[in-house]
Amino acid sequence: MTTKTGPQRYPGASRANWYQDDYPGDPMQVNVVVLHTTEGRTLPTYGGGSMAPNLTAVPDFAAKKLKWFQHFDIETSSRALANKRGGVETNTLNVTQIELVGTCDPTSHKKWTAAGQEHIFWPDAPEWALRSVARFLAWMHEEHGVALSGPKSWPAYPTSYGTAGGQRLSFTEWADFKGVCGHMHVPENDHGDPGAIDFATLVKYAKAELDVDDDTPPKPPSTPKPPHSTPKPPQGTHKPPQTTPKPAVPAYPGRKYFKDGVSSENVLKLGKQLVKRGFGDHYKVGPSRTWGEADRLNVRDFQKSRPELRGDADGYPGPLTWRLLFS
């Protein structure tokens, strides 16, 4: 049976509409966030919880912020995706789901605007709303290791409905996917939300929250072809050395692995990298799979060696410590 690890409640989220007691769900090790839009202007009832996500974000226009309601633990399966027989798992496939109150449908947006009804049209969401969603994604990255990346294609609704936009993942692609996607990307589903939400800006704001840069692996430098008129170098002339690209930084797994007594390959990987970088003095026999005080002291030594980390040298690796250690 899968064991839930790390914090299960999003800080500040209300549990006034808690459904897990009625629909216990399945425990998961989450590595995917699915974004939905409710296509309404208020907090849905979700049929008493039978169709609820893990969390719902409701706009507070006066305060210019999103109010969060949590319905299930972060790592308990929720119920907002269709799951057909004979295909792939959806709700239970390591997924945390959030519903954003508002619409991605231009027709609804036009109708509500004409009626003077306040709402968020998520493809053109205000900055404060995008930053609030980004803070949640940053928290999911830091605490649960959910990658701050996702599909390239986020077509506008109604093109995003069904398979018309070509963005829907295949069964294999869905099973292998890690990161952030929309309802529009999940197989066995036909909904097109959240439409053309500004995903690039969400990722940008989330990384800014964590003070980390884009960690996309660098591409090998291309060698330009010489002009046609350029003579070949004389025999025996050495070619200029090629620049070797830096190895990709492994994905940050989340803070949940770096706690007393937790055992995983992530702890061992971290320990080996500390030794490689010259920060293994506190190990008596070398790194192991189980997090302990020696790991924390070695991480703290590394953090003290970097000006970017000195103000937060607590010995527990966050996304920035991880990236700098493996860079």
N, C-alpha and C positions, 0 to 999 in steps of 0.2 A: 504493500500500500504506500502511495506517495505521501511524504511528510511535508507539510507546509513549513516554510522557514521565513524568517524576516518579519517585519511589521505587516500586519494584516489590515490595519485601519489607516486610511489616509488622514493625516493630521487636519483637524478642523471640520471634518465631514460630519454632518448630522446623521444620527441613526433613527430619526423619527419615522422613517419608512423602511424598516429592517425586515427582510423576507427570508433570511436564511433559516430561521427556526421552523418555518412552514415548508421550505424547499431546501433541504440540507445540502444538496449538490455534492460534487466530488472534489477531493483535494488535488491540487496540481502544483507543479513547479512552473510558474508563469514565465514565459519569454516573449509573449506577444500582447500588444494592446490593440483592440479594435475600436475605432471611432464610429459612432452613429450620430444621426440627428433625429430628434423626436418627431419632427414635422408638426409641432404644436407650439403653443406659447407658454404653457404652464407645466408643472411637474405631473407626469402621467401617473395613472393608478396602476398600470401594468397588469391589469386583471388580478389585482390582489397579490402580485408578485410572480405570477405564472409566466410572465414574459419580460421580467426585469433584467437589467444589466447589473454589473457590480456597483457602478456609481452613476449618478445623474448630476449634471452641472446646470444650474438654473440661473439665468441672468438677473442681477439686481441692478437695474439701470440707474437708480438714484445714487447708489454707492459706486457704480462702475466696477463691478466685480462679479464673479460667479460664486454662487452658494452651492456647495457640494453636499449631496445626499448619498450615503452609502447603504446598499441593500444586501450585499454579500461581502465576505472577506475577499481580500485581493486575490488569494489563491484558492478560492472555491468557485466551481463552475457556476455561471449564471445562465440566463435563459433567453437572451435576446436574438439568437441566431436560429435559422432553420437548420435542422439536422435530419436528412433523409436516410432511409434504410439503404444499405448496400453500397454506400460511398465512403466518405471520410468523416471523422469526428469534427465537430465545429465548436460547440460550447465547451466541450471537455478537453479540447486540444491545447492546453497550456495558455489559455486566453483570459485576459482581463478586459471587460467591455465597459465603455463609458458612453452614455447618451448625452448629447449636447442639446439642450432645449432651444428650439428654433427650427429653421428650415434651410434646405439646399435647393428648393424648388422655386424658380423665378416666378411662376404663376402665383404661388402662395405669397411670395414676397410682395408682388405687385398688388394683390388683393388686400393684404394687411396694411400696406403703406397707404393705399387709397382710403381705407377705413380709419386711419389714424391709430392703428393698433401697434404698440411698441413690440419689437421683436428683433432677433438677430438673424440676418441672412448670412449664413456661415461662409459662403464664398467671398463675402465682402465684410467679414466680421471686424469690429473695432479692435484697436490694438490691445485694450485692457482685457478683452475676452480671449484673444490669442495668447497673451502672456499668462493668463490663468491656466489655460489648457497646457501650455508649455511647462509651467511649474509642476503640474501633475506628471507630465512625461519625464521631466528631470528627476523627480522623486522616484519614479518607477525605474529609471536607469540607475540611480545611485543605490537604491535599496534592493532592487530585484534584478538588476543587470539587463533590463530590456533595452535593446539597441536603439539609438536615436537615428534610425534610418527606416526606409520603407520603399514601397513601389514608386517608380518614376511617374507613372500615369495616374492622374486624378481627374478624369474628365468631368465636365459639367453635367448636371442633371438637366434633361432626362436621358442624354446619351449614355450616362453611367448605369442606367437601368438594364438589368439582364446582362447580355453579353455584347450589346451593340458597340460599346466603347473599347472592347478588346482588353479591358483591364482585369477581368476576372481571372483569378489564379486557377491553374489546373490542380487536380488532387495532389499530385507529386509536389508541385510548387508550394501549395498550402502546407503540406506536411513538413516541408523543409524550411518554411518561412520563420524568421525571427525579426522582431522589430515592431513597427507601428503601421497599421493599414486601416482601410475603411471597410464598412459593411459591403461596399461595392466590390471589394476584392475577394470576398470569401466565397468559395465554391458551395454549391447546393443552395445558394441564396440568389434572389433576383433584385433585391433592393439596391438603389443607386446612391444612397447617402454615404458620406457627407458631401458628395458632389465635389466641386472645384475648390475645396478648402485650401488655404494657402499653406500647404504642408512644408515647403521650404522655409517659410518664416517661423512656423512652429518649431522646427528643428533648430533654427538659428537662435531663437529665444531660449529654448531648453538648454542648449550648450552654453549660452551666456549665463544662465542661472548657475551652472556648474563650473563656470570659468574654464571650460575646455574648448579647444579648437577642433576643427574638422579633422577626424582621425582616419580619413579615407586613405588606404595604402597608396603610396606614390607610384606613379607609372614609370617604367624604365624610360630613360631619355631616348628619343629617336635620333638616329644618325642621318642628317640631311644628305641627299645625293649631291655630289659635286656637279657644278655646271659642265655642260658638254665640252666646253673649250678648256677645262682645267686639265693639265697634263697629269699623268699618273706619277706618283712619287718614284724616285729612283729606287732600284732594287736594293734592299738592305736598309731602307729608311724605316724607322720605327713609327708605327701608327700611334696617335695620341691615345692615352689610356681611357677606357670607357668608365663612366661613373656607375658604380654599383648601387642600385636603389636600396634604401633601408628596408629591413624586414617589416612586415605589417605588425602593428601593435595588436596583440590578442584582445578580443572583446572583454570589456570589464564585466565581471560576473555579478556584481552587486555586493553591498556591505554585509549581507546576511551570512556570507561564507567566512567572514573574518571576526568571529566571536568565540569566546572560550569554549573549547571542547568540540567545535564543529570540525568535521573531517571531510575533505574533498580534494580532488585533483587541483582545484584552484589554489588551495593553500600551499601545496607542494610546488606548483608552478611559480608562485610568488616567492617562496623561500629559495628556490634555485636561482631565480633572477637576482635576489638580494645578494646571494653569495657571489654570483657572477660579477655584480657591480661593486663588490668589495664591502658589503654591509651585512656580513654574517657572523660578526664577532660574538654574538650572544648565544649562538648555537653550540651545544656541547658535542653533539655527534653529527650535526648537519640538519637540514630541513626535513620535515615530515608532512604527512597529510593532515595532521591535526593542529589547529590553531592554538597557540599558547603564548606565554609571556615573552619567550625568546623572539618569536615572530614580531610581536608588538614593539619590542625594544629595537629590533633591527630596522623595522619600518620607520620608527621615530628617528633613528640615526640618519636614515636616508632623507627624511623630511627636513631635518635640521640642516642638511647639506645643500638644500635648494632654497633660494630666496623666495620662490613662489609659494613655498609650503611652511616656512618657519613660523608663521603666525598661527598655524593650526597643526603643530607637530604632536598629535596625540597618539601616533602609532597605529592608527586604523586607516587602511588605504581606501580613499575615495577615488572617483574617476580621474582626477588630475594627478594624484600620486601614482596611480596605476599607469597612466599614459607616460608620465615622465620617467618612471622606472624602466619601462619596456622600450622607450624610444632610443 
